[in-house]
């Protein structure tokens, strides 16, 4: 398809399908929010749209919300488009993602124009400081529009852009329709945050999409429903029973919460942990230890559900061993500290069945017989089917050696994650390896995983000998995570393609671990495991010693000097290549285009990749594709796939219904009767009563904000209350409200860390030195408890679930430090704020009838003579890490930043080198920290 611009050169686009062309035309005609079904090529449409503007050569376009991989995709695609179209004015993509790029460099780049992908924190500072004038921007492209909530930096950027630029375009994109269906009128709210009026919905069942993907020649799909083994079925059913019991226990313990989505079906999805934790966060400090433990167990059980289908029998048994060690307390502990699901009969089934898949035999605790255990080594059912598929493909290639289409003949095997890829590669490399039982006289060997499984079992038994040394540490670590913070990083279980556990659980998957035996109940009602005696392990190891045939197999190559490459190495022909690759989102589109596979084996189901294959096949009618679609019948894997398809369809139906009844909102002028800042704040915060208008003044109120504070939502809320927000690099304080008022903002976690390393005392001293009225603002998160109780255990070395269970001296640790701070600095006033919304109101009250601050003076305060603020802009992540090092306060860090280039250089310095820079005591503390043994 060719699109002619105002210039003489035609713009060539790579949009072969009708629905892609229709969507492109809509986007060129006006601003809209595009919600596209996953797998239909969202980034392809975005890159073609960007190229149509880039080819003109006179545009300044900003991309916000793109991650590093998407920047790489867009940059590469724009370069290919420019080469294909031979556009002399095309400039490609420029990324501005770090603070290392100086202000002068950024200003020079913006002056040249082009397409820029800028991180939100840098862009909002450049907009507010007029380093980049929003009026000069041709347009803004927003990726991942579902993340643009009312208090986000992206919404702040769009508000500034629309206030100062009415002519530029604004287009937003998302391929996650489920995110637009929670809450009251979610689509309307999102459109308001994006300053857009027209949504475009493109589900898979859209008429044009269906005609494009089903009307032309479709890919040949062979669906393979693979039955699970009896042991796998038993384990899956037992885990589901434990999940159901745990959810029921949560519902009984928390009756006042909205638990409509707390069902067994919802528990299969990746965001279930996020749903539960979001609802429990406001009352997390009041929840019992048992409730916290069950929430943690749900994450663990969902990880087990995933592992039983993806891991081999030995690796799964290893993983269960770490699970048992992390969930069972050391001898002498009370029963109440154990995970409740371990007392269910289903738990016995899980551990017993997992062990029977690896080896069989009874362990006699009173006798020392060593001949009762024998290896079983149950293979995954998919392995044999995979071998049969490859044999069928080989026969097909043998009888049809000549490729008659434009494909390469490559075999592409797609898996859920890198762990499955490694497993399949190891199986394929050794499935025809000979064992002692193999009949070498036979011309054809049957594919088998016995050599691989024997090797893994040997490694497991060797590992098991040393496992007892770390099992107690695993339980301690698990207890800390249960009692830990209420904020959960959702890149944990369910955040990846195949669903993964929280960070510590994931390490256990990699490090291995196995259930020493099936848990059963002793006379006291506790849980114990029938231990494997050393003699039993020794007997199994003796039986599993590598045979002569196994020893002759080629091992893994650890090092190759690559000498004489021309004599011994050559490139594979694409038709001889079998590629094993994990699902990788939009990058899979590039993979299909570059590899041009003839055969695709989907080892695990993935809804988005199926659509990518449909788009790929419909876009290239001259390429034949055969797809083998594998899944376990009646498994969680199948249920999760069907449920994700149903949830996406329901989400689109809700969006279509809401769009049909959505009121049309006309965005008024930024300085008109209805100021959008005030309207914005009224919509996101119902605490503002009466809708009273801010009194009009000749000059709006001014707040000087430290650039590091733009990670929080407070600058956005201050701007929303009609305050002029001026970003600066401040040495003293975080916010300067008036010439006499300076505010140091601390979240509770930051407050605790500042007390621990002494940074807060230095900051208070500096504020008292330069300002008449210094304030310490202690700010809590909106929607969470307005109390210090949930954070009590963070300020102490020991654990504990509530203040009542702590030593009185420890319980009042944080309060005591606050009292000491106020006694040491009587002029320092403390402000308690329940949320950023209330903080913005407090700032507004403090500024009434006060003079406006001078930004230049605020920047100069605290600087050494002759020092410039511009020279003090360093990368923020190393600064944050440096603040946590013992002996580093504000003065020490300032001295270090002027001398050392990076943390590696600092870690290699000696006390003698640090002494003249920061002093002997601080230098000794830093050197001791970096030289400390991690095992201490």
LINPE-V261445 format. One line per field, one symbol per residue. phi: phi as a letter, one per 20 degrees, with the letter a starting at -180 (. if undefined). psi: psi as a letter, one per 20 degrees, with the letter a starting at -180 (. if undefined). burial: b if it has 9 or more other C-alpha atoms within 8 Angstrom, else e. A space follows every 50 residues. Layout:
phi=???
psi=???
burial=???
//
This chain:
phi=.cceefffefdeddcfeffffffffgffeaeaedddffnenfffffffff ffefffncdcdddcneefffffffffffffffffflefefdmdddcccff ffffffffffffnodcdcffffffffffelfcfgfeffacddelffeeef dffffffffffffdbeefebcccbccfffeddnelffffffffelcccec dcffeggfffffedfefefeddededffffffffffffffffffffffff ffecfedfdfeecfffffefefgffffffegfdffdffffffffgfffff ffffgfffedefffffffffffffffedffgnfeffeeffffeefffffg fffffffdbcpedefeddfddedbfdlfefgfffffffffffffffffec feeeceeenfedddcfbffffffffffffcfdfedfefeffffdeffbdf gffffffffffffffefffdffffffffffffeffeecfeeffnedfdmc ffgffffffffnqbffrffcdefenedccffefgfffffffffeggffff feffefeebbflelffedcbfffffeedddbefcmfffffgffeelfecc defcfbfffgfffffffffcfececdddddaefmdfgfffffffffffff ffffffffffdefedefeffdefdfffffffffecfffenmfefffcfcf gccecffffffeefgfffffemdfedebeeedmdcdebfddccdecffff ffffffemfffffffffffdcfcecdeddeefndfebegfdfffecfeeq ebffedfgfffegfffffffffffcfffedddcfagffffffgfffefld fefegffffffneffnedfffdedfffffffffefgnddffffffffede ebfffffeeefffegfecofffffffffffefffef
psi=ppppahrhpqopqmnhqghggggggghhhrqrppoqqpijlghggghhgh hhhhhhikqopppqjpagghggggggghggghhgilohipiapppnirih prghgghgghhhaappopqhhgghghghjjhoohhiphrppoqlhiinrh jrhghgghggghhioihqropqqqknhhijjpapmhggghhghilqioqo pmrhjqghgghghihaprqopopoopqqrhhhgggghgghghgghgghhg hhimijrokhjmrhghiiqhjgghgghhhighkhiiqrhgghhhghhggg hhhgghhhhhqrgghghgghghghhhiprrpirrhijqphiiiqhhhggg hghhhiigqrqqoohhqkqjjipqqgmpqphhghhghhghgggggghgim hppiajrijqpooprhrhghggggghghhjijqqrhiqohhphppppqjg gghgghhghghghhhihhhihhhggghhhhhgjarippojjcpiiahjoq rrghhhhhggirqqpirpprpahjiaprpoqoqhhghhgghhhjpprhhh hiqprpohppikqlhhhiqrqqqhijpoppqqpkchihghgghghmqhpp onhqqoghhghhhgggghhnijpppppoopqppkrhgghhghhhgghggh ghhhggghhhjpqpppprqhkbgnphgghghhhioiioqhkpqppprhpq qppppphiijhrighghghhkkpoooprnphorhpohriipppopprhgh gghhghjjhhggghghghhiqhnqqoooprqpirpmqigijgihjrhraq hrhhjrphhhhjgghghgghghhhnhipqppppirhghghggggghipkq qqqohghhhhpiqrpiqqhhijnrphghghhhhipqioaggghghghigq hrhggghiqrhhhhgigirgghggggghghjppii.
burial=eebbbeeeebbbbebebbbbbebbeebeeebbbbbbbbbbbbeebebbbb bbbbbbbebbbbbbbbeeeebebbbebbbebbeebebeebbbbbebeebe eeeeebbeebeebbbbbbbbbbbbbbbbbebbebeebbbbbbbbbbebbe bbbbbbbbbbbbbbbeebbbbbbbbbbbebbeeeebbeebbbbbbbbebe bbbeeeeebbbbbeebebbeeeeeebebeebbbbbbebbbbbbbbbbeeb beeeeeeeeeebbbebbbbbbbbbebbebebbbbbeeebebbbbbbbbbb bbbbbbbbeebbbbbbbbbbbbbbbbbbbeeeeeeeebbebbbbebbbbb bbbbbbbbbbeeeeeeeeeeeebbebbeeebbbbeebeeeeebeeeeeee eebeebbbbbbbbbbbbbebbeebbbbeebbbbbbeeeeeeeeeeeebbe bbbbbbbbebbebbeebeeebbebbbbbebebbeeeeeebebbbbbbebb bbeebbebbeebbbbbbbbebeeeebbebbebeeebbebbbeebeeeebb eeeeeeeeeeeeeeeeeeeeeeebeebeebbbbeebebbebbeebbbbbb bbbbbebbbbbbbbbbbbeebebbbbbbbbbbbebbbbbbbeebbebbbe bbebbbebbeeeeeeeebbbeeebbbbbbbbbeeeeeeeeeeeeeeeeeb bbbbbbbebbeebbbbbbbbbbbbbbbbbbebbbbbbbbbbbbbbbbbbe bbbbbebbbbbbbbbbbbeebebbbbbbbbeeebeeeeebbbbbbbeeeb bbbeebeeeebbbbeebeeebbeebeebbeeebbbbbbbbeebeeebeee ebbebeebbbbbbeeeeebeeeeebeebbeebbbbbbbbbebbebbeeeb eebebeeebebeebbeebbbebbbbbbebeeeeeee
//
